[in-house]
Amino acid sequence: MKKTFLPNLRHCIILDVIGCVSYIIPPLGPIWAIISGIIFYFMFGKKLGVYGGVFSFLEELIPGVDLIPTFTIAWFMRKKELSESQLLRLKKD
């Protein structure tokens, strides 16, 4: 069984801030959309990485919704997932 990885929360917050300011420089918005989708996929992997990467890509492309902290929300989702799996393992023992 492969161990699930929890990215650094600081990195997630930094990536969300980059996403929020990416529209200050107009050509950076679409470029950041592609980059953020790829980074999201590799940071979170599995199902969360695929769906979250697509959501992150679309969120960065659509004007006005880049204020959603996608990476940070995904961090909390992964943290909850890991906590629940640890509890299940403890109950089995």
N, C-alpha and C positions, 0 to 999 in steps of 0.2 A: 504494500500500500504506500503510495507516494505521499510525502508530507506536504500539507497545504501551507503555503507561504503567506505571511502577513507583511505587506510592505511597510516602510517607515512612514508614520503619520506626517512627519515634517515634509517629506518629499511630496506626499499627496497634497498638502496645503500649498506648497510652492507651485505645483503644477496647476492647481485651481487658480492661483493668483495670476500666473502667466496667461491662462485662458481668459481671465477677466480683462486683462490689459492688452490682449492681442489685437483688439480693434482700434487701438490708438494709432497704430501704423496699418493702414488699410490692406496692403498686400499680405500682411502677416496672418490675418484671420483664416483664410482658406488653407494656407500652408500649415498653420497650427492645428486646424481641424484634422488633417491627415496624420500629423505627428502625434497628436493626443490620442487618437484612436489606436494607433500602433503601440504607443507606450502603455495605454490602459490594458490592452490585450496581454502584453508581456508582463506587466506588473501583477495582474490578478489571475490570468489563465483560466482554464476550465470554462464553465458556462457563464460565470460572472464576467470573465474577461471578454468573451465573444459578444455577449449582449451589451455589456457596458462599453466596450470599444466602439460598437456601432452607435450607441446612444451618445457617447462623448463626441464622436465625429459629427453627428447630426446637430447636437447641441451647439457646437462651435460654429457650424455653418449658418444656423438660423439666427438672425439678428435679434437681440433683446433677451435671449435666454441663456447667454453665457455666464450669468451670475449664479447659476446652479453649481454648487461645489461637487461635481460628479466624482472626482477622485476621493474626496473626503467621505462622502456618503458611502462609496464602495468600501472604503477602509472599515467603517463601522459595521457594514454588512458582513465583511469577511471576519472581523473580530467576533461578532455574534456567532457566526458559523463555527469558528474555531472553539469558542467557549462551549457551545452546545455539544460539539463532538467530544470534547474533553470530559464533559459531564456524563455522556453516554458510556465512554470508556471506563470511567470510575464506577458507574453502576454495574457494569458487566463484571468487574473485579470483585 
